[in-house]
Amino acid sequence: MCGILGCINFKFSPASLAAISHRGPDGDGVYETRVGVHNVTLAHRRLSIVDVSENGRQPMQASEMPVYITFNGEIYNHQDLKDELGEVTFRGHSDTETLVNFFARHNPLLQLHRLNGIFGFALLDETQQKLYLIRDRFGVKPVYYHLRDNQLAFSSELRGIGHYVSLTHDKEKVIEGMKMRYVAAPATIYKDVYKVEPGQVIVFDLSGENIRTSYHYYTQPQPTGSVRREKQQLINEYGDLFEKAVERQLMSDVEIGVLLSAGVDSALVAAVARNKAVTPLKTFTVGFAEGLFADDEIAGAAITAQTLNLPHFHTRVEFSDFINQLKEVTRIVEEPIATNSIIPMYWLSKLASQHVKVVLSGQGADEPLYGYRKYKGLKILEPVRRSSLLRAGMKLSGMGAVRKEDVRRLYTAAQEKDLLSAYRAFNAISSEKELEEMSGTSLKEIFRDNEQQFRRHWEARLPSPSATISFPYLDLRTSLADDLLMYSDKLMMHFGVECRVPILDNDLIAFIESLHPDYKFSFRKGKLIHKAFAEAYLPASIVHRKKIGFATPASSWYNTYHREITDIICGSATIRQLFDVEAIRRLLTEHRQNQNREKQILLLLSLSLNQPA
């Protein structure tokens, strides 16, 4: 919806707000005050979606109370909360106004679990002398912050914070990103800069001379993976929740579109939205002008749009200026990640922005519904990991030499008795040996520290000792939040478009995570209950179409531009500071010799091209 920014005990920089102006091209606002001995600034860039009048302008004050908010996102059940507020006088009808008035009268720590939406916001209560930073439970909307020497700066994007502090790479977190494909909250790759975690509230107490900080996680349903009932009954319950989720997220005073791939997830979102929407929907798809995927995504999406009788727009990505395009994309995304779909997502975001301000996406189904191919390996992993004899057999099997990445990860994870160690091995794109070769030095202390930090964050919050239950649970709250959802938010908001994710509706995910895995996947298929419900809306040819994913011809791009990529990476001061250049040259050569290193290459390019602000 917007961009938020603020600071405590820094001199407010208008340039910091201008740096995130793309997130809110419809207006801005600044509120400056003093709370105790602390100077506080809340700032906002506005993308008008609900209540597009001046009544929706931010930062916004609660009615007759000294509580202020700068808010990014949407609260889909805000009308229910508004109905509870009785005699409060409202200027307009925005969800922001509902929210600030609701929390002016209710303790945020006790009531946050009731919000159904996507959000990142700061709430200032001058009476209580507290500032709250809050992120939605699945991390759809990012919030970054810096806290040091009694000074706080926060923003929807890193570039906003870069106007207050120098962004310096943290080698330990860079290595974590190279191993795991992304850096999970609360860390970033920069020293003293953090992300609010999904479902987290950070409270900054301003009542004393020094800022005191406390960290909280608001209550969420705990996944059990144990519910079994008659299959058709569960399909009906799933369908009812799915329909309600989509209908809630059609809340808007502007036109809405759907990001449509060739897959079942976005097709089902589009089908339900078409039935529930008050105004016509548009659909958008991206494909490629070259490579193996030139026709598949566009052709499949066009068939879906035609079947649903929805207007369809598509674009094809050209790569005549690949390096400059990649430089722009990595600048927007800010954090190095290894997901090549950032490139087509850039063009899809640009296409959608020419028609609408809001889009619905099918993202969020693969993790809770076991849609990724890697999850089939959990059927093997779980019994092996629990048996010392089988684990020993895996070590002697010789499968570690297998080149196929997902098989190699499964093999490594199966040797780990400890659940969190197995999870990291199951998802690591680079081995510790490979990273030590790239750095030219021992990284054992960094590996140990990163592992311990991950363990401290998650050990007490795991829902089950079973990998089958806990691995998708962790993926939903780490890699989805700080990789796929993060880059979708950054790229869409760069073009002034809000991307909503109906499948990540609170009630729907709580239901999915309560189900026994047998209703979600088998050795052969994933998303079982999802597809069973989809058959009520879509023909079988669409529901059971082979999964393409947001695939790209990235491997061939990196070969075509091998010389330019080598020069960029090996000539980068950042790379030379963190890695052994000759080892990096060998990695790039290995890719040309059909040893797939595309994820590592994209991470290295991101680090090279996107210099800190």
N, C-alpha and C positions, 0 to 999 in steps of 0.2 A: 504493500500500500504506500509506504513512505520511507523516509530516512530519518533516523533519530541520531542525536549527538548531544553531548553535554560535558561539563567539566566542573570540578571543585578545586578551588585554590590555584587554578591556572587563569591567566588573562585570556578571555574568550577571543578566538581568532575567527573573524568572518570568513576567512579563506578556508577554514576547516569545513564550514557548512557549505560553501560553494563547491568544495571537492566532492560532495555527495549530491549535488543538485540534480543529477540525472535520475535519482530515486524519487524525486518529487518536483516535476517541472511546473506544478500548478500553484506554487506559492511557498513561502517560508515564514518562520517566526522564531523569536528569541525571547526568553524570559530570564532576567537576571535578578538575583536576590541575595540576601545574607541570612544564613541560618546559624545562630550562635556566632562563633568567630570565623565561620567558613563562608567564602564567596562561592555561590552556586549559580551555574548557568544551565538551562535546558534550551535546546534548539531543535528545529524540525524543518524538514522539506516535505511538501505535501503532494501526493498523487490522489486526486479527488475521485472517489469511487462510491462511497455511501455518504449522503448529504454533501453535495458538491458546492453548496452555498458557503458563505463566509462563516456560518454557524459551526462548520466543521474544522475551522482553523486551529492550529496548534502552535506551541504548547497551549493546553487547555486547562482551565481551572474548574474545580467542582463548584456546584451551586452553593454560594454563601459559605464556603469553607476553604481554608488555605491549603488545599491539596491540588497538585499540578501534575500533568502527564505529558510526555512526548511518546507517541505510540506508533508502532509500525505493525501492520497486520490486519486481521479481521477476527471479530468475535461473532461466530455464527448463531450463538444462542443468546445474543445480547438482549433481545426483546423479552425473554423469560426473566432475565436479571432486572431489566428496567421495570417490569410489572411489580417487582417486589419493593420498589423504592417509594411507593406511595405518593406523598405530596411534594416531591422534589420538582422544582421548576426547570424545565428543559428549554434551551434556546432552539435546538434543532433535533435531528433524529439519527445522528451518527452513533456507531457503536463505541467510539472514543468517549463521547459524552456519557453514555451509559457506564462505561468502565470507570472513569474517574470519579463519578458520583457513587458508584457501588463501593469502591475501595476507600472513599472518604468516610463511609459508614460501616465498613466491615474490615476486619484484620486481613490483609492480603495473605499472610501465611496460613490462615485457616480456611480461606475461601477460594484460593487459586485453582484448586482441583475442579472447580465447577465451570471453568472457562473451556468452551469447546471452540477452538480456532487455531489460527497460526499467528504468532506474535513475538515481538521483542520490544520491550518498553521500559521506560524509567518513570517511576512514580515518586514524587517528592511530597512528603507530609511535613509541613513547616511546624505544626503544633507538636508532633511527636519527634521532630528533628531527625527524620530518617529519609534516606533515599534508597529505593528498591530498584535493582536491575533484574529483569525477569525474561525468561525465554520459554517458548511453548514446549510441551512435553516431548515432541519428536524433533525439535530443532529445525523447523522449517525456516524460521527467520533468525539470522545471525545477530549476535551482539558481542562486540569486542570491547575490551577495557584495559586500561593501564592504571595501576595503583602503586605509587611509591613516594616516599618522603612526604606523606600527608597530602598528596595530590592525586586526583582521579580524573581520567578522561575516558569517555566511552563513545561508541559510534556503531552504526550498522555496518560500516566497512573500515578496513584497516587504514585507508587513505585519510580518513577523518582524524584518526589518532596520530598519524604521521606529522600533523601540524603542531603537535604538542611535545612529542618525544622523538628521538632518533630511533628508527627501526633497524636494529642490528641483528644479524642472523645468530641463532643459537645452534651450534653444531650438533648438540645432543638431539635436538628436535628435528633438524634436517635429516640426520641419520634415521630417526624414527619414521619420517615421511618416506625416505627411500626404501625402508623395509616394508612398511605397511600400506603404502600407496597414498596416504593422507596423514594428517596429524589430528587426532581426536581431541575435542575439548576436555579439559580447560586449556590445553597448550596451543601455541602457535609456533611457527618457526622463528619467531622473534623474541628476543630477551625482554622480559617484563611486560609482555603483551599477552592477554589471555582471551578466551572465549567463555561466555556464560554457557554452562552445560545445558543440554536439553532437560527440561523439567526442573531447572534450578532457580532459586531466588537468592540473590546476594543482597544483604542488608548493610548499608553504610550508616552507622550511628554518628550523628554530627553534634551530639549534645556536649561533648567535651572538647578539649583543645586539640586532641588528635582523633582522626577518623578511626573508629573501631568497626571491624568487619566480621560478619557472621554468614555462614553458608547453610542453605536449607534446600531440601528437595520436597516439592509438594506431592501429596498423596496421589498415587495412581493404582489402578487395579493390578494385582500381582498375577502374572501369567501362571497357569497351572498345567496346561496341556493335557488335561485329564478328562474333560467333559465328553461323554458318549451318550448319544440318544438316537432315536430313529432318524435315518439319514434324511428323508424328505422334510421332516420337521426342522432339522438344522439348516437345510437349504432355504427353506421358507424364512427362517429367522435371519439368516445371512442376507437374503434378498431384501427384506424389510429394512434392515439397518443400512444396507448399501444405498437403497433408494432415498432414505431420509438424509444420508450423508450428502449425496449429490444435490438434493433439493435445498438443503441448508446453505450449500456453498454457491448457489445461484444468487445469493443476496447481493444486490448491486443496483446503483442508479445509472449505470452505463452498460454498454453492450458487452457480451461475454463470448469468448471463443473456446475451442477445444484443441489441444495439441494432439494430433491424430497420427499414430504410427500404424504399421500393419498388424500390430498385436491385439490381443483380446482385451487388455486392461483399458487402454484409451478408447477402444471401440465400445466397451460396456459403459464407460463414463459418458461418452457421447450419446449413446442410445437412451440412457436414463435421463440425461440432461435435456434431450430433445422432447421427451414426454413431459418434463416438469417445468421447462422454461416458459416464461411469459412472452419473451421476445425471441426472434429467430437467432440461431447460433451459426457461427462460421467455424470451419475446421482448417487446420494448418499442418503441413507436412514438409519435411526437408529430405532431399536425396542428393545423389552425387552425379557429376557429369563424367566421372571416370571410375574405374575399378569394378570390383565384383558386385557392389551394392548399388549400381547406377539406377536400377529399375525397381528392385524388390520393395523398398519401403513406400515409395510413391505409388506404385501400382496397387499394392495391397490396401493402402489407406484410401485411395481413390475408389476402390470397390466398396469399402466400408461406408464412405461418405455417400456414394450413390445409393447403396442399400438403405441408408437412413434418410435419404433425400435432404442432405445438408449441403450448403455451399462449401466448396473445397478450393483451397489455395495452396500452391506448393512452390518451392524454389529448389534449384539445383546448385550445389556448391561447386564453384570453379576454384582451381588452385594455381592460377597463373602467377599469383603473388603470394605464395604460401608462407614465406618467412614473415613478411609484414603482417599478414592476417593472424598468424600465430602469436606474434608479438602483441598485437592488439587484444587478442583473447586472453592471453596470460596476464596482461596488465589489468584487465577487468576482473578476472577471477581472483587475483591477488595472492592466493595461497597455492603453492605447487601441488598438483595432484596428478595422478597417472591415468586419467580417464580421457581417452581420445575423443569421446563424444562431446567434449566442450566445444569442439570446432563446429560440428553441425548445429549444436544448440545455439551458438552465436547467430547463425543465419536464420534459424527458426524464430528466434526472439525478434530479430529485425523484421522478418516477414509479418509476424503477428502484430507488431507495433504499428504497422501501417493500416490496421483495421480495427483493433480493439485495445482496451486498457486492462482487461482481465482475461485470463485463460484458465481452463481446467486441464489438469494433467493426469495421466494414469500412473504416475510414479507412486511408489510405496507398496505395491502388491507383492513384489518378488521376495522381500525379506520375511514378512509374517506368514505368507502363503507358500513358502518353499519353492519359488519359481525358478531360481537359478540352478543350473546344472550341477554346481558343486554340492548342493544339498543332498543329492542322491548318494553321495559318498558317506553321508551320516549313517546310512543303514549299515555300512561296513565299519565305519570308524568306532561307533559306540561299543560293539562287542569286543573289538580288538583292543581298544584303549583300556578296558576293564580287566583284561587278562594279561598277566605278566608273561605267560608262555607265548601268547599271540604277539605281544609287543616285541619280544625277543625274536620271534620268527620274521617280523617285518624288517628288523634291523639286518637280518641275514639274507633277505630276499633279493637284494641288489636293485630294488626299484628306485633307489635314490638317483640312479643314473638316467632315469626316464626323462626325456625332454618335455613331454606334455605337462604343462604347468600345473593343471588342476590335479593330475595324478601324483605329481611330485609333492604337492602340498599335502594331499591326503596321506601319503606315505610318511611324511615327516610328522604330521600331527598324530598319527596312530601310534607313534613311539612314545608319546608323552602321556604319562599317567595323570598329571595335573591338568585340570580342565582349562584354566586360563592360558597355560603354556601351549596346550593343544590348540586353543582358539587362535592364538597369534601365529602359530605355525601353519594353521589351516588357511590363513588369509595373507601371509607374507608373500610379497612379490619378489623379494631378494633375500637370499640366505645370508647368514652372518659372515660366512666365508667370502661370499661375493663382495659384501660391503667392506670387509677388511682389505680385500685386494684393491677395491676402488679408492680407498682412503690411503693405502700404503702404510698403514699402522694398525696396531691393536686397538680394537674398539670394545673390548670386553667390559670395561667399566660403564660405557655408555649403554651397551645392551642390557647390562644388569640393572642400571638405574631406570631405564625406560620400562623394563619389565616390572620392576617393583612399583613404579608410579602407576602403571596400569592396574596392577593387582590391588593397590590401596584404594583405587577408585571403584573397582567392580566386585571384589571378592565378597563383600557383605551384601551386595545387591543382586547376586545371581539368583534367578528364580528356581534353578534345579541343578543337581549334580550331573544331569544328562546333557551331553553335547547336542542332542537332537532338539531339546527345548532351548538351551541357553545360547547356542550359536546364532540362530536367527534373531533372538531377543537382543543380543549384543550388536549384531549388524544393523538392526533397525535404529539403534540409539548411538551408534558410532559412525560406521562408514556411510550409511545413508544420510545422516545428519550433516556430517562434516566433509562429505565428498559430493554425492549426487545432488542433494538438496541445496548445498552451499553454492555450487556453481550454477545451478538453475536459477536461484534467487539473484545472484550477482549479474548474470547475463540478461535475464528478463528485466530486472530493474534498471540496468544500464539503458535500456530502451523505453523505460517508463511503463512497463507491463508487470502486473502482479500475477504470479503463478500460484494457483491453488491446487491442493492435493486431496480430493475427496476420500481416497482410500485410507488416508491417515486420520480420518475422523476418530475421535476418542472412543465413542461407543462401538464403532465397527472393529477397531483394533482390539479393544478389550474382549470382544466376543471371539475374534479369530484366535487370540492368544490363549483363550480358555479351552479351545478344542484340542482333542487328542490329535497328534500328528497324522494318524491314519486317514483323517478327513481332508488332509491338506496335500500329502504327497505319497508316492510309492517309488519303487525302483525305476519305473518307466515314466511317470508323469508327476508334475507339480500343479498347484492351484486347483485341486480337485473340486472343492466346494464352490470356488469362484467360477469355474467353467460350467459346473452343473447349473448354477443360477443363470449364467450368461446365455444358456440355450433358450431361456424364456424370451430373450430380447433379440438374439442374433442367430443367423443360420450357422449350422455346424461347420461350414467351410471357413467361416471367420473365427469361430470359437476355438477350433482345433487346428488353425493354421500354424505351420511350423514357426517357432519363435526366431526372430531375426535379431532382436535387441537393437540398440542404437549403434549398429556396427559401422565401422569406417575402414577405408583402405589405408590406414595409417602406416602399416608396415612397408607398403610400397612407396608412400610419400617419403619416408625416412631414407629409403634407398635412393630414390630419385634425387633428393637434395642432400645426399651424403656429405659432399664437400662443404657446402654452406653450413650444414648443421655442425660438422666437425669444427669448423673455424669459429662458430659462435660459442660452442660449449668450451672448447679448449682455450679460447682466447678470453674467456670470462674471468674477471678478477675474483668473483665469488667462488667459482669452481676451483680455481687455482688455490684459493685459501682453504677450501674444505676437502679437496680430493687430489689424488695423484693423477696428473694429466695423462701420463703414458698408459695407466690402467684404464682411463676413460677412453682413450683412443682404441685400445684393444676391444672394449665393450662395443664401440661403434662398428668396428670391423667384424666382430662376431655376428652382429645383426645382418650385415651384408652376406654372411656365410650361412644364412638360414637358421641362426639361433635367435629366436625372437626376443628382442630386448626393447620393444616399443614402449612399454610402460616406463622403464628406466630412462629411456631417451627423452620422453615427454617431461619427466620430472627434472632432468638435467637442463632441458631447454627452458622450462619455466623458471628455474633458478637463475639461468643465464640472462634471459630476456627481461625479467621483471625485477628491476632493482628497487630496493626500499625507497619510499618517499622521503 
